[in-house]
Amino acid sequence: MEHFIKKPDIRHCGVFILTCFCILTAILFLSSSQIVGSGVREGLRLCSDVVIPSLFPFMVLSGFMATSRISFMLNKIFSPITKYVFRLPVAAASPLLMGWVGGYPVGARTLTLMVNQRHLSEKTASRMLCFCVNAGPPFLMCAVGAGMFGSMKLGILLLAAQFTSSLIIGIALGLLSRKEEEPPSSPPYRFRPYSICFVQSVNDASAGMISICSFVILFSAITSLLTSTGAITSLVNAFTEIFPALNSKWFEACIFGVLEVTTGCKALSEFSFSGLHAAAALLSFSGLSVICQVLAAVHGSGINVKPFLISRIFHGMLTLFVFDVLLRIFPQTITVFERLGQPVAMTSGTAASSFSLLAMCAVFLLTTGGGNNTLIAGKPKEL
C-alpha cells in the first residue's frame, strides 16, 4: 500500500500556489480595469517625462562605446584606476564608467555585453554588478533634485552620496578579492565599422528601452491596484502600530519607492528632509522594478546576481549615511508649507527614521534569494 502513496512534490505545490495567484490577479485586473488603466497611464507618463529622456541617450552611447574602438581607448586611459583601485582587469573600465553615468540598467547591460564578448569573466561581472547599478546624473540632478525637490544642489548632493557609496563598495570588494580576475580565454578586440556599431547600439537601446518601460508601467499598475484594494494601507497601519513615530503618509510613499523608485521619489517630494533622506536610500536600493530590469539584462550571461541583491541593502544604507554627512557639511533648505499656507524653511535633520525602510527591503530580498502636524513640502513657484 505504501508503494502507491506518493509524497507531495514541493515544486507542484509551488506551481499550484502560483497558478492561484495568477488567477486571482487576473480577476483583480478585470474587476478594477479603470484603476489599473489609470496606473498604466501614470507609468506611461513617467516613461515619457523621466525614464526615456534620462536613459535612452546613455543606453545608445554605452552600446556604441562597448562595441567600438572607443572601449579599447577608455580601457587604456582608466586602466590605472581599474587595476590598482578596484583590482579589476583593464577591460572593466567602460562598464565601470557607464555604470556611474548611464543610469540604472545601463551598467548591467554593458557588463552583459562584455561577458558575452568574453572580455570579462562571469565572476568579475558579478562583483562589478554590486557597484555598477546606479541612478544616472541627469535623473538625480534634473528629475529628482530640480524637478521633484526643487533644488539642483540637492540633486548634486544625492549624486555625490551615491557615487561615494558606490566607490566605497567597489574598493571594499576589490580588497576582499584574492587577485585580479581575467576571463579564461580573452579574444583579441575585433572592431566593426563605426556606422555598424551605431546602428546596432540604437537597435539594442530601443529593445532595452521597451523592456525598461514595460517594467515601469507594470509596477505603476500594480501600485495603483494595491492602493485601491487597501493592501498598502493595511501594511502601513501594521507598521505604524509597531513604530508610532512614523508618519503613515511618509511610510506609504516609501512603499511606493520600494516597488518603483521614480513613483516613490515623486511621492516623497511632498515631505521635507524626512522624504529626502528616504529618497536617498531608495535611489541606491533602486526599487524592485529596477532590480527586475537588471535581472532581465543579465539573464543568460552566467552572471551571479546573489551578491547584487545583497548589496542593494548595504548600498542604500551607505548612501543614506553619506548623504546625511554631506547635508551637515553643506546645509540646504527646502521651502515647505503648513496646512494654513504659511511657508516655513526647514533645514536638514536626522536620518534615523529611514533605516526602518531599509530593514523592510532587507526582509524582502532575503525571502526571495506622525501625525496631523506634519509639514508638507511645497512646490516652488514658477517664475
C-alpha positions as semicolon CSV with decimal commas, in nm:
position;residue;x (nm);y (nm);z (nm)
1;M;0,000;0,000;0,000
2;E;0,284;0,235;0,085
3;H;0,421;0,173;-0,265
4;F;0,123;0,355;-0,423
5;I;0,129;0,653;-0,182
6;K;0,341;0,931;-0,325
7;K;0,486;1,207;-0,119
8;P;0,369;1,556;-0,216
9;D;0,606;1,733;-0,453
10;I;0,706;2,077;-0,325
11;R;0,751;2,201;-0,679
12;H;0,395;2,104;-0,769
13;C;0,268;2,286;-0,461
14;G;0,458;2,596;-0,566
15;V;0,315;2,579;-0,918
16;F;-0,035;2,539;-0,776
17;I;0,005;2,840;-0,547
18;L;0,146;3,048;-0,832
19;T;-0,143;2,944;-1,058
20;C;-0,397;3,050;-0,796
21;F;-0,215;3,379;-0,751
22;C;-0,220;3,448;-1,125
23;I;-0,592;3,368;-1,147
24;L;-0,663;3,599;-0,852
25;T;-0,453;3,875;-1,008
26;A;-0,636;3,836;-1,340
27;I;-0,971;3,870;-1,160
28;L;-0,848;4,184;-0,983
29;F;-0,726;4,330;-1,312
30;L;-1,064;4,267;-1,476
31;S;-1,271;4,395;-1,184
32;S;-1,053;4,705;-1,139
33;S;-0,980;4,780;-1,502
34;Q;-1,025;5,156;-1,461
35;I;-0,783;5,172;-1,168
36;V;-0,528;4,955;-1,349
37;G;-0,569;5,171;-1,659
38;S;-0,501;5,482;-1,452
39;G;-0,181;5,322;-1,322
40;V;-0,076;5,229;-1,675
41;R;-0,130;5,587;-1,792
42;E;0,075;5,716;-1,499
43;G;0,351;5,472;-1,588
44;L;0,345;5,588;-1,949
45;R;0,372;5,948;-1,834
46;L;0,672;5,863;-1,615
47;C;0,838;5,688;-1,907
48;S;0,784;5,980;-2,146
49;D;0,875;6,254;-1,896
50;V;1,155;6,093;-1,693
51;V;1,273;5,745;-1,791
52;I;1,323;5,774;-2,167
53;P;1,481;6,124;-2,170
54;S;1,728;6,035;-1,893
55;L;1,820;5,680;-2,005
56;F;1,784;5,630;-2,379
57;P;2,074;5,854;-2,494
58;F;2,307;5,690;-2,244
59;M;2,197;5,343;-2,349
60;V;2,281;5,424;-2,710
61;L;2,614;5,572;-2,603
62;S;2,705;5,277;-2,381
63;G;2,629;5,027;-2,658
64;F;2,831;5,227;-2,907
65;M;3,126;5,255;-2,669
66;A;3,120;4,887;-2,574
67;T;3,120;4,762;-2,934
68;S;3,355;5,014;-3,097
69;R;3,719;5,109;-3,069
70;I;3,626;5,368;-2,800
71;S;3,609;5,093;-2,538
72;F;3,968;5,000;-2,608
73;M;4,078;5,363;-2,563
74;L;3,879;5,401;-2,240
75;N;4,032;5,085;-2,102
76;K;4,379;5,224;-2,167
77;I;4,301;5,563;-2,013
78;F;4,134;5,431;-1,696
79;S;4,346;5,119;-1,658
80;P;4,536;5,255;-1,352
81;I;4,206;5,312;-1,168
82;T;4,051;4,978;-1,258
83;K;4,372;4,786;-1,186
84;Y;4,504;4,947;-0,869
85;V;4,193;5,095;-0,706
86;F;3,933;4,826;-0,779
87;R;4,167;4,535;-0,863
88;L;3,981;4,472;-1,187
89;P;4,108;4,380;-1,535
90;V;4,172;4,656;-1,784
91;A;3,858;4,570;-1,984
92;A;3,639;4,670;-1,687
93;A;3,684;5,045;-1,748
94;S;3,396;5,102;-1,993
95;P;3,123;4,918;-1,793
96;L;3,251;5,088;-1,477
97;L;3,218;5,431;-1,637
98;M;2,876;5,364;-1,789
99;G;2,754;5,221;-1,459
100;W;2,827;5,555;-1,296
101;V;2,694;5,793;-1,561
102;G;2,448;5,589;-1,769
103;G;2,163;5,512;-1,527
104;Y;2,035;5,201;-1,353
105;P;2,028;4,922;-1,611
106;V;2,298;5,063;-1,840
107;G;2,585;4,929;-1,628
108;A;2,425;4,586;-1,615
109;R;2,368;4,582;-1,991
110;T;2,728;4,686;-2,057
111;L;2,858;4,413;-1,827
112;T;2,647;4,157;-2,012
113;L;2,791;4,274;-2,344
114;M;3,147;4,246;-2,211
115;V;3,083;3,894;-2,074
116;N;2,922;3,781;-2,400
117;Q;3,225;3,914;-2,588
118;R;3,445;3,722;-2,339
119;H;3,635;4,033;-2,231
120;L;3,521;3,987;-1,870
121;S;3,464;3,674;-1,667
122;E;3,128;3,599;-1,503
123;K;3,290;3,625;-1,159
124;T;3,430;3,971;-1,230
125;A;3,099;4,090;-1,373
126;S;2,916;3,959;-1,066
127;R;3,144;4,164;-0,841
128;M;3,112;4,475;-1,058
129;L;2,733;4,446;-1,068
130;C;2,728;4,535;-0,696
131;F;2,852;4,890;-0,763
132;C;2,777;4,948;-1,132
133;V;2,398;4,984;-1,096
134;N;2,337;5,349;-1,010
135;A;2,097;5,628;-1,095
136;G;2,232;5,850;-1,371
137;P;2,338;6,213;-1,314
138;P;2,054;6,358;-1,530
139;F;1,796;6,161;-1,332
140;L;1,940;6,261;-0,993
141;M;2,015;6,626;-1,064
142;C;1,735;6,719;-1,303
143;A;1,446;6,478;-1,240
144;V;1,482;6,420;-0,864
145;G;1,677;6,723;-0,745
146;A;1,538;7,011;-0,951
147;G;1,212;6,854;-1,071
148;M;1,084;6,681;-0,755
149;F;1,258;6,855;-0,462
150;G;1,302;7,191;-0,631
151;S;1,678;7,219;-0,588
152;M;1,958;7,127;-0,827
153;K;2,202;7,149;-0,534
154;L;2,018;6,871;-0,354
155;G;2,042;6,661;-0,671
156;I;2,418;6,720;-0,681
157;L;2,446;6,609;-0,317
158;L;2,243;6,296;-0,396
159;L;2,476;6,223;-0,686
160;A;2,785;6,276;-0,470
161;A;2,647;6,050;-0,196
162;Q;2,562;5,771;-0,438
163;F;2,896;5,796;-0,619
164;T;3,086;5,789;-0,287
165;S;2,898;5,484;-0,159
166;S;2,949;5,304;-0,491
167;L;3,318;5,387;-0,477
168;I;3,347;5,254;-0,122
169;I;3,170;4,929;-0,211
170;G;3,389;4,880;-0,519
171;I;3,711;4,937;-0,325
172;A;3,596;4,710;-0,041
173;L;3,508;4,427;-0,277
174;G;3,842;4,475;-0,451
175;L;4,026;4,440;-0,120
176;L;3,830;4,124;-0,041
177;S;3,908;3,979;-0,383
178;R;4,208;3,749;-0,379
179;K;4,357;3,852;-0,709
180;E;4,282;4,030;-1,032
181;E;4,047;3,815;-1,238
182;E;4,077;3,768;-1,611
183;P;3,842;3,580;-1,845
184;P;3,965;3,227;-1,918
185;S;4,042;3,297;-2,285
186;S;4,004;3,663;-2,371
187;P;3,985;3,701;-2,751
188;P;4,155;3,991;-2,929
189;Y;3,947;4,301;-2,990
190;R;3,780;4,296;-3,329
191;F;3,618;4,625;-3,409
192;R;3,342;4,677;-3,662
193;P;3,292;4,998;-3,863
194;Y;3,154;5,287;-3,660
195;S;2,839;5,303;-3,874
196;I;2,751;4,942;-3,796
197;C;2,827;4,995;-3,425
198;F;2,599;5,300;-3,417
199;V;2,306;5,129;-3,587
200;Q;2,344;4,823;-3,363
201;S;2,362;5,036;-3,049
202;V;2,042;5,222;-3,142
203;N;1,860;4,894;-3,208
204;D;1,980;4,739;-2,882
205;A;1,896;5,053;-2,683
206;S;1,546;5,062;-2,833
207;A;1,483;4,700;-2,736
208;G;1,622;4,763;-2,389
209;M;1,412;5,078;-2,350
210;I;1,096;4,884;-2,430
211;S;1,185;4,633;-2,157
212;I;1,258;4,905;-1,902
213;C;0,939;5,099;-1,975
214;S;0,739;4,776;-1,958
215;F;0,857;4,718;-1,601
216;V;0,784;5,079;-1,503
217;I;0,431;5,059;-1,646
218;L;0,366;4,719;-1,487
219;F;0,477;4,829;-1,140
220;S;0,279;5,151;-1,173
221;A;-0,033;4,946;-1,246
222;I;0,042;4,712;-0,955
223;T;0,089;5,009;-0,722
224;S;-0,247;5,154;-0,824
225;L;-0,414;4,816;-0,775
226;L;-0,260;4,760;-0,432
227;T;-0,361;5,110;-0,326
228;S;-0,723;5,063;-0,439
229;T;-0,758;4,726;-0,265
230;G;-0,628;4,869;0,063
231;A;-0,329;4,633;0,078
232;I;-0,077;4,916;0,111
233;T;-0,295;5,090;0,371
234;S;-0,310;4,771;0,578
235;L;0,067;4,730;0,561
236;V;0,118;5,094;0,658
237;N;-0,121;5,061;0,955
238;A;0,060;4,747;1,072
239;F;0,398;4,920;1,068
240;T;0,272;5,243;1,227
241;E;0,134;5,038;1,515
242;I;0,481;4,893;1,570
243;F;0,656;5,228;1,508
244;P;0,410;5,500;1,617
245;A;0,662;5,777;1,542
246;L;0,642;5,705;1,168
247;N;0,410;5,919;0,963
248;S;0,165;5,697;0,772
249;K;0,172;5,902;0,450
250;W;0,553;5,910;0,456
251;F;0,571;5,535;0,502
252;E;0,318;5,481;0,221
253;A;0,541;5,687;-0,010
254;C;0,837;5,470;0,094
255;I;0,645;5,157;-0,004
256;F;0,583;5,311;-0,345
257;G;0,959;5,367;-0,371
258;V;1,037;5,008;-0,281
259;L;0,816;4,898;-0,571
260;E;0,919;5,166;-0,824
261;V;1,178;5,429;-0,733
262;T;1,053;5,710;-0,960
263;T;0,700;5,692;-0,820
264;G;0,838;5,675;-0,466
265;C;1,064;5,978;-0,507
266;K;0,776;6,176;-0,651
267;A;0,557;6,088;-0,351
268;L;0,839;6,159;-0,103
269;S;0,894;6,504;-0,254
270;E;0,581;6,617;-0,066
271;F;0,774;6,584;0,259
272;S;1,067;6,782;0,388
273;F;1,403;6,630;0,469
274;S;1,250;6,310;0,604
275;G;1,134;6,241;0,250
276;L;1,470;6,347;0,109
277;H;1,661;6,105;0,332
278;A;1,427;5,822;0,239
279;A;1,468;5,908;-0,129
280;A;1,848;5,895;-0,094
281;A;1,827;5,541;0,044
282;L;1,572;5,427;-0,214
283;L;1,771;5,567;-0,507
284;S;2,062;5,339;-0,421
285;F;1,837;5,047;-0,330
286;S;1,684;5,115;-0,675
287;G;1,344;4,952;-0,619
288;L;1,201;4,619;-0,728
289;S;1,126;4,749;-1,078
290;V;1,493;4,832;-1,143
291;I;1,606;4,506;-0,983
292;C;1,381;4,316;-1,225
293;Q;1,529;4,517;-1,513
294;V;1,881;4,424;-1,404
295;L;1,788;4,057;-1,370
296;A;1,641;4,065;-1,721
297;A;1,953;4,239;-1,857
298;V;2,196;3,977;-1,721
299;H;1,976;3,674;-1,789
300;G;2,162;3,403;-1,976
301;S;2,505;3,563;-1,930
302;G;2,612;3,344;-1,639
303;I;2,649;3,642;-1,402
304;N;2,566;3,551;-1,041
305;V;2,308;3,801;-0,913
306;K;2,300;3,697;-0,545
307;P;2,580;3,938;-0,443
308;F;2,397;4,215;-0,629
309;L;2,073;4,152;-0,441
310;I;2,251;4,158;-0,106
311;S;2,448;4,470;-0,196
312;R;2,132;4,673;-0,260
313;I;2,065;4,698;0,113
314;F;2,420;4,800;0,202
315;H;2,431;5,044;-0,089
316;G;2,115;5,215;0,035
317;M;2,236;5,234;0,395
318;L;2,576;5,369;0,294
319;T;2,426;5,632;0,062
320;L;2,189;5,741;0,339
321;F;2,480;5,785;0,579
322;V;2,699;5,973;0,330
323;F;2,410;6,196;0,223
324;D;2,335;6,288;0,584
325;V;2,702;6,379;0,637
326;L;2,703;6,591;0,320
327;L;2,389;6,774;0,433
328;R;2,559;6,862;0,761
329;I;2,866;6,990;0,577
330;F;2,666;7,172;0,308
331;P;2,332;7,268;0,472
332;Q;2,041;7,311;0,234
333;T;1,688;7,441;0,277
334;I;1,354;7,330;0,138
335;T;1,051;7,558;0,135
336;V;0,752;7,376;0,283
337;F;0,400;7,490;0,356
338;E;0,186;7,440;0,660
339;R;-0,177;7,345;0,620
340;L;-0,275;7,711;0,667
341;G;-0,048;7,811;0,381
342;Q;0,241;7,986;0,557
343;P;0,582;7,895;0,414
344;V;0,838;7,754;0,655
345;A;1,208;7,699;0,576
346;M;1,335;7,368;0,706
347;T;1,697;7,263;0,735
348;S;1,837;6,914;0,721
349;G;1,755;6,679;1,005
350;T;1,846;6,329;1,116
351;A;1,823;6,017;0,903
352;A;1,734;5,760;1,168
353;S;1,376;5,702;1,052
354;S;1,489;5,592;0,706
355;F;1,665;5,282;0,840
356;S;1,331;5,114;0,911
357;L;1,259;5,127;0,537
358;L;1,589;4,957;0,458
359;A;1,510;4,685;0,712
360;M;1,188;4,609;0,527
361;C;1,380;4,592;0,197
362;A;1,628;4,350;0,355
363;V;1,350;4,117;0,469
364;F;1,204;4,110;0,118
365;L;1,532;4,034;-0,055
366;L;1,625;3,765;0,196
367;T;1,293;3,590;0,142
368;T;1,344;3,596;-0,234
369;G;1,717;3,478;-0,286
370;G;0,350;6,101;1,252
371;G;0,066;6,290;1,263
372;N;-0,151;6,587;1,160
373;N;0,123;6,842;1,229
374;T;0,349;6,704;0,960
375;L;0,489;6,974;0,735
376;I;0,434;6,904;0,370
377;A;0,693;7,017;0,121
378;G;0,561;7,279;-0,118
379;K;0,641;7,304;-0,486
380;P;0,849;7,605;-0,594
381;K;0,653;7,875;-0,770
382;E;0,705;7,914;-1,140
383;L;0,866;8,241;-1,243
